[in-house]
Amino acid sequence: MISIYHKVNAHFEVSHDLASLQVIKRDNILWIDLLGWDEENENAIEKHFSLEIMNIKESVEIEQSSRYIEYEDHVVSHSNFITRQGLILYPKIVAFTLDKKLLITNRDYDFRSFLETSKKILNSNQSLTSSDIFLSIIDSRIANDADIVEDLTKEISELSKAIINQKHTSKLLILKLNALRENLMLMMQNCIDKKMLISDIKKSPYLSQKVERELNITVKDLESVSDFIRFNFDRLDYVDSTLNNLITYEQNHSIKIFTIVSLFFMPPMLIASIYGMNFERMPELDWLYGYPSALIFMALTVIATGVYFKRKRWL
C-alpha cells in the first residue's frame, strides 16, 4: 500500500493512489510511505522523483558499512524497528530516503509509530518538513521501545516474585529467564541501531538546526532507554543468581535426604550382616527368641538414629 501525504492549502491530506503523483504538485508532497514492498510502486517513484529507494531485500543484503548512502541530492539509510508478538520480539527493517523536501519510507510491517505520525500530520496546521516527519517517526518509535522495555521490566519483576515466593525451580522458569535476556539484548541492539541511524542522517545537509537539536535530545532519550535496559540486565543477573542458588539448595537438600535415609539403614544392615555370617559357634542361633530379638534390636537402632538426628536438627 502506498500513502502520499501532501499539502492542500493550510492542511495535509493523504492519497493512496499511485496515479495521484502525476496530479499533485511535486513541492507539495511531504512524505511517501510504502507499506509492503511493491516493485511497480518503487520504480514509479524512483522515476518520478529521480532518486533511489532502498527496498527491504536490498536493506537485508547491504553491508553494515554501507547502510548509509549519500547521493547528490538525497540520502538513503535503514534501521531495525522492533515488533512484539506474544513473548517474542522481532526486528523489522524500515528504509528511509530523505531529501530537502521529501521523505520516503519503505517497510513491510504496520508499526504504531507510523500510524501516530500519520495522525499528527493530518491533524497539523503547522508548516512541516520532511526532516520533521523523520524526527516524529523516530521519537514515536523510541517511546514505543521504552514501553516494550517497561513491559519486560514487569515480566522480570513477576519472574523474580515467582522464584522467591514459590521457592522452586522449573524448566519453564529457566526458559523464560533466557527469553527475557534475549529480548533485552535485542532491545539494546535496537538502541545502538537507532543511534547509528540518527548519526547517519545527521550527516545529510537536509536537516534544519532545529531538527538537529531535537535529534540530540532524541539521542539522550535513547541513552535513558539504554540505561533502563542495563538496569534490567543487572536485575536479571540477580534473578539468575537466586535461581542458581535455589537449584543448588534443592540438589543439596535431595543429597541430604538420601544420606540420612542411608544412615537410618546402616545399623540394621550391620546387625543383619553379623547374623548372616556362617560360623558354627554363634550362641544367638540357638536362642528361642533370637529372630524377634534381632528385629527388635534393628528397630531400636533406627529409632535411636532418628532421635539423634532430631536433636542435631538434621531432620
Secondary structure, DSSP 8 states (H G I E B T S, - for coil): -EEEEEEETTEEEEE--GGGGGTS-GGGEEEEEEES--HHHHHHHHHHHT-----HHHHHHS-GGGSSEE-SS-EEEEEEEEEEETTEEEEEEEEEEE-SS-EEEEESS--HHHHHHHHHHHT--S---HHHHHHHHHHHHHHHHHHHHHHHHHHHHHHHHHHHHH----HHHHHHHHHHHHHHHHHHHHHHHHHHHHHHHTTSTT--HHHHHHHHHHHHHHHHHHHHHHHHHHHHHHHHHHHHHHHHHHHHHHHHHHHHHHHHHHHHHHHHHHTTS--S--GGGG-TTHHHHHHHHHHHHHHHHHHHHHHTT--
